[in-house]
Amino acid sequence: MTIEGAEALAIRALAFLAGEPEELGRFLALTGIGPEMLRSAAADPGFLAAVLEYFMENEPLLLVFAARENVRPTLIAAARYLLDREILD
């Protein structure tokens, strides 16, 4: 997986959250940002890592997303790791 692939997966996860209003509300409350800031936040690798972390902390949500996107849940963890490394570099 590349950084670009990790970012694309995180953006798909964010789009999935957007289709789940209750989950999106919970995520926004945890991150402290408003819906109007989502587009600009999506350009930040740290925010994208937080999106994937949110899925990793909610196994039922993670499994539904992984099944819908036809990806292994471990791929989401790998993408999160890559995005964290992108922040450190």
C-alpha positions as CSV (number, residue, x, y, z in Angstrom):
1,M,0.0,0.0,0.0
2,T,1.2,3.5,-0.8
3,I,0.5,6.8,1.0
4,E,-1.9,7.7,-1.8
5,G,-3.7,4.4,-1.4
6,A,-4.0,4.9,2.3
7,E,-5.4,8.4,1.8
8,A,-7.9,7.1,-0.8
9,L,-9.0,4.4,1.6
10,A,-9.4,7.0,4.4
11,I,-11.4,9.3,2.1
12,R,-13.7,6.3,1.2
13,A,-14.1,5.7,5.0
14,L,-15.0,9.3,5.5
15,A,-17.6,9.1,2.7
16,F,-19.0,6.0,4.3
17,L,-19.3,7.9,7.6
18,A,-21.1,10.7,5.8
19,G,-23.8,8.2,4.9
20,E,-24.2,7.2,8.6
21,P,-25.4,10.4,10.3
22,E,-25.2,9.0,13.8
23,E,-21.7,7.7,13.4
24,L,-20.6,10.9,11.7
25,G,-22.0,12.9,14.5
26,R,-20.1,10.8,17.0
27,F,-16.9,11.1,15.0
28,L,-17.2,14.9,14.7
29,A,-17.9,15.2,18.4
30,L,-14.7,13.2,19.1
31,T,-12.6,15.2,16.8
32,G,-14.0,18.5,17.7
33,I,-14.6,19.7,14.2
34,G,-17.8,20.8,12.5
35,P,-19.3,19.4,9.3
36,E,-18.3,22.6,7.4
37,M,-14.6,21.7,8.1
38,L,-14.7,18.2,6.7
39,R,-13.5,19.0,3.2
40,S,-10.5,21.0,4.3
41,A,-9.7,18.5,7.1
42,A,-9.6,15.6,4.6
43,A,-6.4,17.1,3.1
44,D,-4.6,16.5,6.4
45,P,-2.9,13.1,6.8
46,G,-3.4,13.3,10.6
47,F,-7.2,13.8,10.2
48,L,-7.3,10.9,7.7
49,A,-5.4,8.7,10.2
50,A,-8.0,9.7,12.8
51,V,-10.8,8.6,10.5
52,L,-9.2,5.1,10.2
53,E,-8.6,5.0,13.9
54,Y,-12.3,5.7,14.5
55,F,-13.1,2.6,12.5
56,M,-10.5,0.5,14.2
57,E,-12.0,1.4,17.6
58,N,-15.5,0.3,16.5
59,E,-15.2,-3.3,15.2
60,P,-18.8,-3.6,14.0
61,L,-18.4,-0.4,11.9
62,L,-15.0,-1.6,10.7
63,L,-16.4,-4.9,9.5
64,V,-19.4,-3.4,7.7
65,F,-17.1,-0.9,6.0
66,A,-14.5,-3.5,5.1
67,A,-17.2,-5.8,3.6
68,R,-18.8,-3.0,1.7
69,E,-15.4,-1.9,0.3
70,N,-14.3,-5.4,-0.2
71,V,-11.0,-4.9,1.7
72,R,-9.5,-6.8,4.6
73,P,-9.8,-5.1,8.0
74,T,-6.0,-5.4,8.4
75,L,-5.6,-3.2,5.3
76,I,-7.3,-0.4,7.2
77,A,-4.8,-0.8,10.0
78,A,-1.9,-0.8,7.5
79,A,-3.3,2.4,6.0
80,R,-3.6,4.1,9.3
81,Y,0.0,3.1,10.1
82,L,1.2,4.7,6.8
83,L,-0.7,7.9,7.4
84,D,0.8,8.1,10.9
85,R,4.3,7.7,9.4
86,E,3.4,10.4,6.9
87,I,2.8,12.8,9.8
88,L,6.2,12.0,11.3
89,D,8.2,12.4,8.1
